[in-house]
Amino acid sequence: MSATLMIMAAGMGSRYGGEKQIDGMGPNGEILMEYSIYDAIEAGFTKVIFILKAGMKDDFHKKFGEKIARKIEVAYAIQSFQNLPGDYKVPAERTKPFGTVHAVLSAKELVNEPFAVINADDYYGKESFHLIYQALQNIAPEKEACMAGYYLKNTISNHGHVTRGVCITDSSNILQSIKETYEIQPFPDGTIRDTYYNPQGDILDPLSPVSMNFFGFTPWILEKGEALLIDFLNQIEEGNLKAEYVLPTMVDDLMKKEGLKVRVIPTNSTWFGVTYQEDRPVVVGKLQELHNNGSYPAALL
């Protein structure tokens, strides 16, 4: 059964300070997306859709897309204000994209099969792709989804705060709620805290499962997500130039409004990513180790 991998690479990378999605970090200049694609092909995925921002496609295709297209079917979607659903009028002062739901909807016309969604600037680990691919083979066409669940303690940065979808599951690993939680960071006493509302930080469970935006969906989610995004846009307060509608929030809304059932798939895969420039040397070192121990060949793609 075919399955598509959507890679969200339209983020502005403001905290990182550059186009981290196309920053070579592997021993041969590989970008993190290439590791995800390698693992996805190995797991059984048959197509990849790159979601980019305007002006990024040509450079990306020349540097990476042509090479990747030799291994797997490739398509491109552009996340821009021009393809927002509904009739919302974007303020002239707004520069920030409207979030990951809009990113996924930008590829709506390119996918008719079960699909997974990931960030471009995260390393998810081989096991996760195999688990999600297998789950997509058995997913119902409507009202079902899946998600790779990582332990919170394994997803933080030592160089600043991160945003994670903190999850609550039942005993069968069915998602009960997911909350997009901002400004999560480690404290000197070893705790992990959310400092978004409280400068002293609200302590979080380090073993909480969290979303790293690695979801498995069917096209059903696109129709429902579009309606929710339109509602969100129409409710943005005047003067708010940063409001975003993100995948964890959409998933939580669909659980409440449409009875969406989300299976959280625990994974022992090692996650790492580049939220900040200071994360880069750590990621470079870890990728080199993975090549050295035979997890990846000398030539990736």
SERO-4910 file (N, C-alpha, C, O; in steps of 0.05 Angstrom, whole numbers):
BEGIN
 pado doro    nc1    nc2    nc3   cac1   cac2   cac3    cc1    cc2    cc3    oc1    oc2    oc3
  Met    A     17    -24      0      0      0      0     18     25      0     37     27     15
  Ser    A     11     44    -17     27     68    -19     22     86      5      1     86     18
  Ala    A     42    102     12     40    122     34     59    145     27     81    141     16
  Thr    A     50    168     34     65    193     28     77    205     53     65    203     74
  Leu    A    101    217     50    113    231     72    113    261     65    124    269     45
  Met    A     99    277     81    100    306     79    122    317     97    123    311    121
  Ile    A    139    334     86    160    346    102    155    376    103    157    390     82
  Met    A    150    387    127    145    415    130    171    431    132    185    429    153
  Ala    A    177    446    112    203    461    111    199    490    106    217    504     97
  Ala    A    174    500    111    169    528    104    174    547    128    171    572    125
  Gly    A    181    536    151    186    553    175    208    573    170    227    567    155
  Met    A    206    595    183    226    616    179    252    612    193    272    625    186
  Gly    A    253    594    213    278    588    226    290    612    241    314    616    242
  Ser    A    272    628    253    281    653    265    299    649    289    318    664    294
  Arg    A    293    629    305    310    624    329    337    613    321    357    617    335
  Tyr    A    338    598    299    363    586    290    381    607    276    405    606    279
  Gly    A    369    625    262    384    646    249    392    640    221    414    648    212
  Gly    A    376    626    206    382    619    179    364    598    168    346    589    182
  Glu    A    369    588    144    353    568    132    363    540    141    377    527    126
  Lys    A    355    533    165    365    508    176    356    483    161    368    462    162
  Gln    A    333    486    146    323    463    131    343    454    109    342    431    102
  Ile    A    360    472    100    378    465     78    407    469     87    425    474     71
  Asp    A    412    467    113    439    469    124    451    441    126    441    424    142
  Gly    A    472    435    111    484    409    112    497    403    138    514    418    147
  Met    A    490    380    151    501    373    177    513    345    178    527    339    197
  Gly    A    507    329    158    519    302    156    548    304    147    557    325    139
  Pro    A    563    282    149    591    282    142    597    289    113    619    297    106
  Asn    A    577    286     95    580    293     67    562    316     60    555    320     36
  Gly    A    554    332     80    537    355     75    507    348     74    492    364     64
  Glu    A    500    324     84    472    316     83    455    335    102    465    344    123
  Ile    A    431    341     93    412    356    110    395    336    126    393    313    118
  Leu    A    383    345    148    367    327    164    344    314    148    338    291    153
  Met    A    333    329    130    311    317    114    320    292     99    304    274     95
  Glu    A    345    291     91    355    268     76    355    243     93    349    221     83
  Tyr    A    360    246    119    359    222    137    331    213    140    325    189    140
  Ser    A    312    232    142    284    224    145    275    210    119    260    190    121
  Ile    A    283    220     96    275    208     71    287    180     68    274    161     59
  Tyr    A    313    177     75    326    151     74    310    131     91    305    108     83
  Asp    A    304    139    116    290    121    134    261    115    124    251     93    128
  Ala    A    248    135    112    221    131    102    221    112     78    204     94     77
  Ile    A    240    114     60    242     96     38    247     67     48    234     48     38
  Glu    A    264     65     67    270     39     79    245     27     92    242      2     91
  Ala    A    228     44    103    204     34    117    182     27     97    165     10    104
  Gly    A    182     38     73    162     32     53    147     55     41    130     51     23
  Phe    A    153     79     49    139    103     37    146    105      8    168     98      0
  Thr    A    127    115     -8    130    115    -37    131    143    -50    137    145    -73
  Lys    A    125    163    -34    126    191    -45    133    210    -23    126    205      1
  Val    A    146    232    -30    152    253    -10    143    279    -22    147    285    -45
  Ile    A    130    295     -5    121    322    -12    136    342      5    134    341     30
  Phe    A    150    360     -7    164    381      7    146    406      9    137    416    -12
  Ile    A    141    415     33    125    440     36    144    462     42    157    463     63
  Leu    A    146    481     23    166    502     24    153    529     25    129    531     20
  Lys    A    168    550     30    158    577     28    166    588      0    184    578    -13
  Ala    A    152    609     -8    156    621    -34    185    629    -37    197    640    -18
  Gly    A    197    624    -60    224    632    -66    245    612    -58    269    616    -62
  Met    A    236    590    -46    255    570    -36    258    546    -54    278    531    -54
  Lys    A    238    541    -71    236    517    -87    260    513   -106    272    491   -106
  Asp    A    266    533   -122    287    529   -142    314    521   -130    327    503   -139
  Asp    A    322    535   -109    347    530    -96    347    502    -83    366    487    -85
  Phe    A    324    496    -70    322    470    -57    323    447    -78    337    427    -74
  His    A    308    450   -100    308    429   -120    335    425   -132    343    402   -137
  Lys    A    349    446   -138    376    444   -150    395    430   -131    411    413   -140
  Lys    A    394    437   -105    413    426    -86    406    398    -77    424    381    -73
  Phe    A    380    392    -74    373    367    -62    351    352    -77    352    327    -78
  Gly    A    331    366    -87    308    353    -99    314    334   -122    303    312   -123
  Glu    A    332    343   -140    338    326   -163    350    299   -154    343    278   -164
  Lys    A    368    300   -134    380    276   -123    360    258   -110    360    233   -114
  Ile    A    342    269    -94    322    254    -80    303    241    -99    293    219    -95
  Ala    A    296    255   -121    277    245   -141    286    220   -155    270    206   -167
  Arg    A    312    214   -153    322    189   -164    315    164   -147    316    142   -157
  Lys    A    307    169   -122    302    148   -103    272    145    -97    263    123    -90
  Ile    A    257    167   -100    229    166    -92    214    188   -107    226    208   -114
  Glu    A    188    184   -111    172    205   -125    172    231   -107    169    229    -83
  Val    A    176    253   -120    178    279   -106    157    299   -117    152    300   -141
  Ala    A    145    314    -99    127    335   -106    132    359    -87    144    356    -66
  Tyr    A    123    383    -96    128    407    -80    101    421    -75     84    423    -93
  Ala    A     99    432    -51     76    450    -45     88    475    -33    108    475    -19
  Ile    A     75    497    -38     84    523    -28     64    534     -7     40    537    -13
  Gln    A     74    539     17     57    551     37     59    582     35     81    593     39
  Ser    A     37    594     28     38    623     25     10    635     32     -9    620     35
  Phe    A     10    661     36    -16    674     42    -36    671     19    -60    673     24
  Gln    A    -26    666     -5    -43    664    -28    -61    639    -28    -81    638    -42
  Asn    A    -53    618    -13    -69    594    -14    -82    588     13    -89    566     19
  Leu    A    -87    610     29   -103    607     53   -132    601     45   -142    613     26
  Pro    A   -145    582     59   -173    577     52   -191    599     63   -183    615     80
  Gly    A   -215    601     52   -234    621     61   -228    649     50   -213    651     30
  Asp    A   -239    669     62   -236    696     52   -223    715     72   -227    739     72
  Tyr    A   -206    704     90   -192    720    110   -173    739     96   -158    732     77
  Lys    A   -173    764    104   -155    785     93   -130    787    111   -132    795    134
  Val    A   -107    779    100    -82    780    115    -73    809    119    -71    824    100
  Pro    A    -68    817    144    -58    844    149    -32    849    133    -15    832    131
  Ala    A    -29    873    123     -6    880    107     20    877    124     41    872    112
  Glu    A     18    880    150     42    879    167     50    851    174     72    847    185
  Arg    A     33    831    168     39    804    176     60    792    158     59    794    133
  Thr    A     80    779    170    101    765    155    102    735    163    112    719    147
  Lys    A     93    729    187     95    701    198     74    683    185     51    691    182
  Pro    A     82    658    177     62    639    167     41    633    188     44    640    212
  Phe    A     19    620    180     -3    615    198     -2    588    211    -23    579    222
  Gly    A     20    574    210     23    550    226     23    524    209     21    524    185
  Thr    A     26    502    224     31    476    211      5    465    198      8    448    180
  Val    A    -18    472    207    -43    463    194    -44    475    166    -50    460    147
  His    A    -38    500    163    -37    513    137    -16    500    120    -20    496     95
  Ala    A      7    493    132     28    480    116     18    454    104     22    449     80
  Val    A      5    437    120     -5    412    110    -27    416     89    -27    402     68
  Leu    A    -44    435     93    -66    440     74    -55    451     48    -68    448     27
  Ser    A    -31    462     48    -19    472     23    -14    449      4    -11    453    -20
  Ala    A    -12    425     14     -7    401     -2    -32    385     -7    -31    362    -17
  Lys    A    -55    396     -2    -80    382     -3    -85    369    -30    -95    346    -32
  Glu    A    -79    383    -52    -85    373    -79    -65    351    -88    -68    340   -110
  Leu    A    -44    346    -72    -23    328    -81    -24    301    -68     -8    283    -74
  Val    A    -43    296    -50    -44    271    -35    -72    259    -35    -92    273    -29
  Asn    A    -73    233    -41    -99    219    -40    -97    193    -24   -116    177    -24
  Glu    A    -75    189    -11    -69    164      4    -61    171     32    -57    194     39
  Pro    A    -60    151     50    -51    156     77    -23    170     76     -7    164     59
  Phe    A    -19    188     95      6    203     94     16    209    123      1    210    142
  Ala    A     42    212    125     55    221    150     64    249    146     70    259    124
  Val    A     67    264    168     76    291    169     99    293    188     98    283    211
  Ile    A    121    306    180    144    311    198    154    339    194    148    353    174
  Asn    A    170    348    213    186    373    210    211    368    193    221    345    193
  Ala    A    220    388    180    245    385    164    270    385    181    290    373    174
  Asp    A    269    398    204    293    403    220    295    385    245    308    392    264
  Asp    A    282    361    243    284    342    265    294    315    255    289    308    232
  Tyr    A    309    301    272    317    274    266    299    256    283    299    258    308
  Tyr    A    284    238    270    264    222    284    272    194    291    261    182    309
  Gly    A    292    183    278    301    156    283    287    135    266    263    138    259
  Lys    A    301    114    258    291     94    240    266     80    250    247     76    234
  Glu    A    265     73    275    243     58    285    217     72    281    196     60    275
  Ser    A    217     99    285    192    114    283    179    112    255    155    110    253
  Phe    A    196    113    234    185    111    207    172     83    202    151     82    189
  His    A    185     62    212    174     36    208    147     33    223    128     22    213
  Leu    A    146     44    248    122     42    264     99     57    251     76     47    250
  Ile    A    104     81    242     83     98    230     74     86    204     50     85    198
  Tyr    A     93     76    188     85     64    162     67     40    167     46     37    153
  Gln    A     74     23    186     57      0    191     29      8    201      9     -4    194
  Ala    A     28     29    218      2     38    228    -15     49    205    -39     46    205
  Leu    A     -3     62    185    -18     73    163    -30     51    145    -49     56    131
  Gln    A    -18     27    146    -29      5    130    -56     -4    140    -71    -17    126
  Asn    A    -61      1    166    -86     -9    178   -105     13    188   -124      8    202
  Ile    A    -99     38    180   -115     60    190   -142     62    175   -143     57    151
  Ala    A   -163     69    189   -189     72    177   -189     98    160   -174    117    167
  Pro    A   -204     99    138   -204    123    121   -214    148    134   -207    170    125
  Glu    A   -230    145    155   -241    169    169   -238    166    199   -240    144    210
  Lys    A   -234    188    212   -235    190    241   -214    174    256   -218    167    279
  Glu    A   -193    167    242   -170    154    255   -144    168    247   -141    177    224
  Ala    A   -125    168    266    -99    179    260    -79    165    279    -88    151    297
  Cys    A    -54    170    275    -33    159    293    -12    180    297    -10    200    282
  Met    A      5    176    317     25    195    324     49    181    337     45    165    355
  Ala    A     73    188    329     97    178    343     99    193    370    100    218    370
  Gly    A    101    178    392    103    191    418    131    189    429    142    167    433
  Tyr    A    144    211    434    171    213    445    169    221    475    151    236    482
  Tyr    A    188    212    491    189    221    518    199    250    519    218    257    505
  Leu    A    186    267    535    193    295    537    222    299    542    235    316    531
  Lys    A    233    283    560    261    287    569    281    283    545    303    293    546
  Asn    A    272    270    524    289    265    502    286    285    479    297    281    457
  Thr    A    270    306    484    264    324    462    270    353    469    260    371    455
  Ile    A    285    359    489    290    386    497    318    396    487    334    379    479
  Ser    A    322    422    487    347    433    479    360    446    504    346    457    521
  Asn    A    386    443    505    401    456    528    408    485    522    422    498    538
  His    A    398    495    499    406    522    491    383    542    489    386    564    479
  Gly    A    360    534    499    337    552    499    311    536    501    312    511    503
  His    A    288    550    499    263    536    502    253    524    476    262    532    454
  Val    A    236    504    478    224    491    455    194    489    459    184    493    481
  Thr    A    180    483    437    151    479    438    145    450    433    156    439    414
  Arg    A    128    438    449    121    410    445     91    407    450     79    421    466
  Gly    A     79    387    437     52    380    442     52    358    464     57    335    459
  Val    A     46    367    488     46    348    511     20    332    512     -1    344    511
  Cys    A     23    306    514      0    288    510     -8    274    536      9    269    554
  Ile    A    -33    267    538    -44    249    558    -57    226    543    -74    230    525
  Thr    A    -50    201    550    -61    178    537    -74    160    558    -70    162    582
  Asp    A    -91    141    548   -103    121    566    -85     96    566    -63     97    555
  Ser    A    -94     76    579    -77     52    583    -72     37    556    -54     20    555
  Ser    A    -88     43    536    -84     31    510    -69     49    490    -69     44    466
  Asn    A    -57     70    501    -42     89    485    -60    104    465    -50    112    443
  Ile    A    -85    108    472   -103    124    456   -102    152    467   -106    156    491
  Leu    A    -97    172    450    -94    199    459   -120    210    471   -141    208    459
  Gln    A   -117    222    495   -140    234    508   -139    265    505   -160    277    503
  Ser    A   -116    276    505   -113    305    500    -85    311    491    -66    296    498
  Ile    A    -82    333    477    -56    342    469    -56    373    471    -74    386    461
  Lys    A    -36    383    485    -34    412    490     -8    423    479     14    415    488
  Glu    A    -10    441    460     14    455    450     25    472    473     12    490    482
  Thr    A     49    465    482     62    477    506     87    492    497    105    480    486
  Tyr    A     87    517    503    109    535    494    130    539    515    124    537    539
  Glu    A    154    545    506    176    553    524    182    532    545    184    538    569
  Ile    A    186    507    536    195    485    553    225    485    554    238    487    533
  Gln    A    237    483    577    266    484    579    275    470    605    260    468    624
  Pro    A    300    459    605    310    446    629    320    467    648    329    489    641
  Phe    A    317    461    674    327    479    695    351    467    709    356    442    707
  Pro    A    367    483    723    392    473    735    387    450    755    405    434    760
  Asp    A    363    449    767    357    428    787    350    402    774    343    382    788
  Gly    A    350    400    747    344    376    733    316    373    724    309    354    710
  Thr    A    298    391    733    271    390    724    267    402    696    285    417    686
  Ile    A    245    396    684    237    407    659    212    423    663    193    413    675
  Arg    A    212    448    654    190    466    661    180    482    637    194    487    618
  Asp    A    154    489    639    141    506    620    141    534    631    129    539    652
  Thr    A    155    553    618    158    580    629    141    600    613    146    624    616
  Tyr    A    123    591    597    107    610    580     91    629    597     90    653    591
  Tyr    A     77    619    617     60    636    634     73    643    660     67    663    672
  Asn    A     91    626    670    103    628    696    134    629    693    146    609    686
  Pro    A    147    652    698    176    654    695    191    633    712    213    625    704
  Gln    A    180    625    734    193    605    751    189    577    740    203    558    747
  Gly    A    170    574    722    166    549    708    148    530    722    150    525    746
  Asp    A    129    518    707    112    497    717    125    470    710    130    465    686
  Ile    A    130    454    730    144    429    726    128    409    710    104    405    715
  Leu    A    141    397    690    128    377    673    140    350    678    163    347    687
  Asp    A    125    329    673    134    301    676    154    295    653    146    296    630
  Pro    A    179    288    660    198    282    638    191    258    621    201    255    599
  Leu    A    173    240    632    165    217    617    139    220    602    128    201    591
  Ser    A    128    245    602    104    250    587    109    245    557    130    254    547
  Pro    A     91    232    543     94    230    514     88    257    502     70    271    510
  Val    A    104    264    482    100    290    468    100    286    438    112    267    427
  Ser    A     86    304    425     86    304    396    110    320    385    116    342    395
  Met    A    123    308    366    144    322    351    135    328    322    151    329    304
  Asn    A    108    331    320     96    335    293    101    311    274    105    315    250
  Phe    A    102    287    285    104    263    269     77    249    271     73    231    288
  Phe    A     59    257    253     31    246    253     27    229    229     41    232    209
  Gly    A      8    210    231     -2    195    209    -31    201    205    -47    198    223
  Phe    A    -39    209    180    -66    217    174    -76    204    149    -61    190    135
  Thr    A   -102    207    144   -114    201    118   -124    227    107   -126    247    121
  Pro    A   -131    228     81   -141    253     69   -166    264     82   -171    288     79
  Trp    A   -180    248     97   -203    258    112   -196    282    129   -211    301    133
  Ile    A   -171    282    140   -163    303    159   -161    330    144   -163    351    157
  Leu    A   -156    329    118   -152    354    103   -178    370    101   -177    395    104
  Glu    A   -200    357     95   -225    371     94   -233    382    121   -242    405    123
  Lys    A   -230    366    141   -238    376    168   -219    398    177   -227    417    190
  Gly    A   -193    395    172   -173    415    180   -178    441    166   -173    462    178
  Glu    A   -186    441    141   -191    465    126   -213    481    139   -211    506    143
  Ala    A   -235    468    147   -257    482    160   -249    494    187   -257    516    193
  Leu    A   -232    479    202   -223    489    227   -204    513    224   -205    532    240
  Leu    A   -187    512    203   -169    534    198   -185    559    191   -178    581    200
  Ile    A   -205    557    175   -222    580    168   -234    592    193   -234    616    196
  Asp    A   -245    575    210   -256    585    236   -235    599    252   -240    621    263
  Phe    A   -211    588    253   -189    600    269   -182    628    257   -180    647    272
  Leu    A   -179    630    231   -172    655    219   -193    676    224   -186    700    230
  Asn    A   -218    669    223   -239    688    227   -241    698    256   -255    718    262
  Gln    A   -228    684    274   -229    691    303   -204    706    312   -202    713    336
  Ile    A   -184    710    294   -160    724    302   -167    753    309   -180    767    294
  Glu    A   -157    762    332   -162    789    341   -147    809    324   -124    804    316
  Glu    A   -159    832    319   -145    852    303   -119    861    317   -119    865    341
  Gly    A    -98    862    302    -72    870    313    -55    847    320    -31    850    326
  Asn    A    -66    822    321    -50    798    328    -37    789    302    -50    778    284
  Leu    A    -11    793    300      4    786    276     20    760    278     36    754    260
  Lys    A     16    745    300     32    721    304     15    696    309     26    674    313
  Ala    A    -12    699    308    -29    676    314    -24    653    294    -22    658    270
  Glu    A    -22    629    304    -18    605    287    -37    583    295    -44    580    319
  Tyr    A    -46    567    276    -62    544    282    -44    519    275    -36    515    253
  Val    A    -38    504    296    -18    483    294    -31    455    295    -53    452    305
  Leu    A    -16    435    285    -26    408    283    -36    396    310    -58    385    310
  Pro    A    -21    399    332    -31    387    357    -58    400    365    -75    385    376
  Thr    A    -61    426    361    -86    438    368   -109    428    350   -131    423    359
  Met    A   -103    425    324   -123    415    306   -131    386    314   -155    380    314
  Val    A   -112    370    320   -117    342    329   -135    342    353   -154    327    355
  Asp    A   -129    359    373   -145    360    397   -173    370    391   -192    359    402
  Asp    A   -176    389    373   -202    399    365   -218    377    352   -242    375    357
  Leu    A   -206    362    334   -220    341    320   -228    318    338   -248    304    334
  Met    A   -212    313    359   -219    293    378   -245    301    393   -262    284    398
  Lys    A   -247    326    399   -270    336    414   -295    340    396   -317    334    405
  Lys    A   -291    349    371   -313    356    354   -322    335    335   -345    334    327
  Glu    A   -303    317    327   -309    297    306   -305    269    315   -309    250    300
  Gly    A   -296    265    340   -291    238    350   -267    225    338   -265    200    337
  Leu    A   -247    241    330   -222    230    320   -209    213    341   -206    221    364
  Lys    A   -200    189    333   -186    171    350   -157    170    342   -150    163    319
  Val    A   -139    177    360   -110    179    354    -95    159    370    -96    159    395
  Arg    A    -81    141    357    -64    121    370    -36    132    373    -23    139    353
  Val    A    -27    135    398      0    144    403     18    120    403     14    101    418
  Ile    A     39    120    386     57     98    383     83    104    397     99    120    387
  Pro    A     87     92    420    112     97    435    137     89    418    136     68    405
  Thr    A    157    105    419    181     98    405    206    103    422    207    123    437
  Asn    A    225     85    420    250     89    434    271    102    416    294    105    423
  Ser    A    262    111    392    281    125    374    292    150    388    279    163    404
  Thr    A    317    155    381    330    179    391    323    203    374    327    202    350
  Trp    A    312    224    386    306    248    372    328    269    376    339    270    398
  Phe    A    334    284    356    350    308    360    344    328    337    335    320    316
  Gly    A    349    353    342    342    373    322    358    399    327    374    401    346
  Val    A    353    418    309    368    443    310    349    467    313    342    480    294
  Thr    A    341    472    338    325    495    343    342    520    344    334    542    335
  Tyr    A    367    517    355    385    540    358    412    533    345    419    510    341
  Gln    A    427    554    338    453    550    327    471    533    344    487    517    335
  Glu    A    468    536    371    485    521    390    479    491    389    495    475    398
  Asp    A    455    484    378    449    455    375    465    442    352    468    418    352
  Arg    A    474    458    334    486    447    309    510    428    314    510    406    303
  Pro    A    530    436    330    553    418    334    545    391    346    557    370    339
  Val    A    525    391    364    515    366    375    503    348    354    509    324    353
  Val    A    487    359    337    474    344    315    495    333    296    493    310    288
  Val    A    514    350    289    535    341    270    550    317    282    555    298    268
  Gly    A    556    318    308    570    296    321    553    270    322    564    248    317
  Lys    A    527    273    327    510    250    329    507    237    301    506    212    299
  Leu    A    504    253    281    502    242    254    527    227    246    526    206    233
  Gln    A    550    238    253    575    224    247    576    197    261    585    177    249
  Glu    A    568    196    285    567    171    300    549    150    286    556    127    285
  Leu    A    526    159    276    508    140    262    520    129    237    515    106    230
  His    A    536    145    223    550    135    200    573    116    209    577     94    197
  Asn    A    586    123    229    609    107    239    600     79    248    614     59    244
  Asn    A    576     78    261    567     52    272    551     35    252    541     14    259
  Gly    A    549     45    227    536     30    206    506     34    204    493     20    188
  Ser    A    495     52    219    466     57    217    459     69    190    438     64    179
  Tyr    A    479     84    179    475     95    152    500     90    135    522     89    146
  Pro    A    496     87    109    519     82     91    535    108     87    526    129     95
  Ala    A    558    105     75    575    129     70    561    148     52    561    173     57
  Ala    A    547    139     31    531    155     13    502    151     20    492    129     16
  Leu    A    488    172     30    462    168     40    441    164     18    426    144     18
  Leu    A    440    183     -1    420    181    -22    433    185    -49    419    184    -70
***
